[in-house]
Amino acid sequence: MSDPRVQAGRLTQALSLETPAIAIAFADDVPAGVPAFDGTVPAGCRFWELAAKRVFATSAADHALCSIGVHTHGIADAPASQSEELQASLQAMMGLDYVTEEEVAAIPVMREPAKYVLYGPLAGLPVPAQIVLLFCDSRQGLVLAEAIERVDADTAPAMGRPACAAIPQVLNQGRAALSLGCCGARAYLDDLSDDTALWALPANKLDSYCDQIERFSGANKMLSVFHSKRREDVESGERPTVAESLDRLG
């Protein structure tokens, strides 16, 4: 696998990312030099935004206010009260007809629990990443969707609530996923704005994704010019052939 710093640079350059690529890894022990998270967050998804700026490790205690996240991530050593909190959250959501029992049962969860979740910028995480997260607008998402389809030989599933389910979805299936977020994640994350979505990629395929993202980014830029000039010509009364429109690219 390439140097994560190189991969991060390739992603930022090809997609013009405003938020750097974020890396996530699960572990039963915290590696030397990785600081424990110091603070309190209302939900586990909040860690994603903080991870764009620094490296840290979280335990069950750090996820204490997010029973949904503890459930999807299968975090070990969670206190018994988490189960009660989860049931309270689910009952409230079911009361609003936001989810049904069948839909809850279908939410992806981690197959193997871990004691710690490590977060940080892709360029700075000191252990191999398992998941890479990207905050992208629709134009960037177009390039990602095309690149992912070529690498995974399938379109990326578009997921809704809960946003954190994208993590186990990708780890369990071994292919990328698009998360449109959920109302909670959009309340807790400034980077998940109305014109932004979250893309989760399996890190072990990142070199292949980067290759295709660069190819499709370049192709999209060239074809955008082609189509813009073709529109100008048609709206001015011309009926150009494809060859004539290609000539206009110089």
KEVEX-54223 format. One line per 3 residues: their letters; for each residue y, x, z of C-alpha. Coordinates in steps of 0.05 Angstrom, whole numbers. Layout:
<atoms>
A) Y,X,Z; ...
</atoms>
This chain:
<atoms>
MSD) 0,0,0; 70,24,-15; 120,44,37
PRV) 148,-21,67; 218,7,61; 207,13,-14
QAG) 179,-57,-18; 238,-85,22; 287,-50,-25
RLT) 251,-77,-87; 254,-148,-60; 327,-144,-41
QAL) 346,-114,-108; 305,-161,-152; 323,-224,-115
SLE) 393,-206,-89; 371,-225,-19; 425,-238,32
TPA) 376,-237,90; 328,-177,87; 253,-189,82
IAI) 222,-204,150; 155,-178,172; 106,-210,221
AFA) 42,-181,252; -6,-206,304; -37,-160,356
DDV) -75,-158,422; -35,-99,446; 37,-79,436
PAG) 44,-12,400; 82,43,435; 156,41,421
VPA) 160,-33,405; 205,-67,456; 187,-133,487
FDG) 232,-191,469; 287,-200,520; 317,-270,519
TVP) 301,-343,510; 294,-383,446; 286,-459,437
AGC) 231,-450,384; 188,-395,355; 220,-400,287
RFW) 283,-373,318; 248,-305,321; 249,-302,245
ELA) 324,-298,242; 329,-248,299; 275,-206,265
AKR) 321,-192,206; 361,-146,252; 312,-114,300
VFA) 239,-102,318; 208,-135,380; 143,-163,407
TSA) 133,-233,436; 81,-260,483; 61,-331,503
ADH) 117,-332,554; 169,-320,499; 143,-381,461
ALC) 142,-425,523; 193,-475,497; 157,-485,431
SIG) 90,-520,441; 84,-533,366; 92,-460,350
VHT) 42,-440,403; -7,-489,372; 1,-465,299
HGI) 1,-391,318; -58,-397,366; -23,-353,417
ADA) -71,-330,471; -57,-335,546; -12,-396,538
PAS) -7,-434,604; -41,-501,612; 27,-535,613
QSE) 33,-518,538; -22,-569,523; 17,-622,561
ELQ) 81,-604,524; 45,-606,458; 18,-676,471
ASL) 87,-700,494; 118,-673,429; 64,-704,386
QAM) 69,-771,420; 144,-772,410; 136,-755,336
MGL) 81,-807,327; 126,-858,360; 177,-845,305
DYV) 121,-848,252; 140,-777,235; 67,-756,238
TEE) 0,-790,245; -62,-766,281; -94,-750,214
EVA) -34,-709,192; -33,-671,258; -106,-652,249
AIP) -90,-625,180; -35,-577,203; -56,-505,191
VMR) -69,-464,254; -89,-391,264; -164,-380,260
EPA) -161,-321,308; -115,-323,369; -74,-262,387
KYV) -36,-243,450; 27,-218,416; 68,-231,355
LYG) 108,-173,328; 172,-186,288; 222,-142,251
PLA) 253,-125,184; 199,-107,133; 234,-40,126
GLP) 228,-26,200; 165,-56,229; 124,4,255
VPA) 56,-30,243; 27,-59,179; 56,-128,166
QIV) 11,-188,155; 64,-237,133; 130,-226,97
LLF) 183,-281,100; 240,-291,51; 299,-338,57
CDS) 316,-358,-15; 358,-407,-53; 331,-447,-112
RQG) 349,-394,-164; 313,-340,-125; 257,-389,-112
LVL) 248,-399,-186; 233,-325,-195; 187,-325,-135
AEA) 149,-386,-159; 137,-355,-227; 116,-288,-198
IER) 71,-319,-146; 36,-363,-197; 19,-301,-238
VDA) -8,-261,-178; -44,-318,-143; -66,-353,-207
DTA) -40,-417,-176; 25,-449,-155; 48,-439,-84
PAM) 39,-501,-41; 104,-533,-19; 99,-548,55
GRP) 141,-591,102; 136,-600,177; 125,-559,217
ACA) 157,-497,185; 116,-451,229; 52,-477,197
AIP) 68,-434,136; 46,-372,176; -26,-394,189
QVL) -29,-426,120; -16,-359,86; -61,-319,132
NQG) -118,-368,127; -114,-377,51; -92,-308,30
RAA) -39,-333,-18; 36,-347,-15; 67,-413,7
LSL) 135,-446,3; 161,-480,66; 218,-529,59
GCC) 225,-522,134; 228,-580,182; 285,-613,218
GAR) 273,-570,279; 274,-504,241; 337,-526,205
AYL) 369,-540,272; 349,-473,302; 360,-427,242
DDL) 428,-413,212; 394,-378,153; 355,-440,135
SDD) 414,-478,106; 411,-540,62; 406,-498,-1
TAL) 354,-450,26; 278,-451,34; 228,-404,66
WAL) 175,-366,27; 116,-334,63; 76,-280,28
PAN) 11,-245,49; 33,-173,60; -31,-143,31
KLD) -10,-169,-38; 63,-149,-33; 60,-93,-85
SYC) 34,-142,-137; 86,-194,-118; 141,-141,-124
DQI) 117,-121,-193; 119,-192,-219; 184,-210,-182
ERF) 218,-152,-217; 190,-173,-285; 210,-246,-277
SGA) 278,-229,-249; 294,-188,-310; 266,-240,-358
NKM) 304,-296,-324; 370,-259,-329; 359,-246,-404
LSV) 335,-316,-419; 393,-346,-380; 442,-310,-427
FHS) 401,-333,-487; 403,-406,-466; 477,-403,-446
KRR) 497,-376,-514; 452,-425,-549; 485,-482,-512
EDV) 553,-457,-532; 533,-455,-605; 502,-524,-605
ESG) 561,-555,-568; 608,-524,-620; 571,-561,-675
ERP) 522,-507,-698; 446,-514,-705; 422,-443,-693
TVA) 350,-421,-703; 315,-383,-647; 323,-319,-688
ESL) 398,-331,-694; 404,-344,-620; 365,-280,-606
DRL) 413,-242,-651; 470,-267,-608; 441,-227,-550
G) 458,-163,-587
</atoms>
